[in-house]
Amino acid sequence: MAGGYTRFGPLPKPHVSRIHNFISKGLGATMWFWIFYRVREDGGVMLGLRHPWDHGSGHHEVEDVKEEH
């Protein structure tokens, strides 16, 4: 009927400049490095394996000092 029309033909690749391609790869790598860093630091909290207030280190605990009157 309407000659030459291909309904589901291949789409042409969009033109992306080299600077945009370079910046997108850098930002993507930065995102993944940040995610991996946060998982290393807070992975147990993110997975629900521990609570953030259950750190267990005793060097920040406040000692109760009884004042004698």
QUIZI-V58604 format. One record per backbone hydrogen bond with DSSP energy under -1.0 kcal/mol. NH is the residue of the N-H (numbers start at 1). CO is the residue of the C=O. Records with the same first field share a line. If there is no record, write none. Layout:
BEGIN
NH = CO ; CO
END
This chain:
BEGIN
21 = 17
22 = 18
23 = 19
24 = 20
25 = 21
26 = 22
27 = 23
28 = 24
29 = 25
30 = 26
31 = 27
32 = 28
33 = 29
34 = 30
35 = 31
36 = 32
37 = 33
38 = 34
39 = 35
40 = 36
41 = 37
42 = 38
43 = 39
46 = 42
47 = 43
49 = 44
50 = 44
54 = 51
END
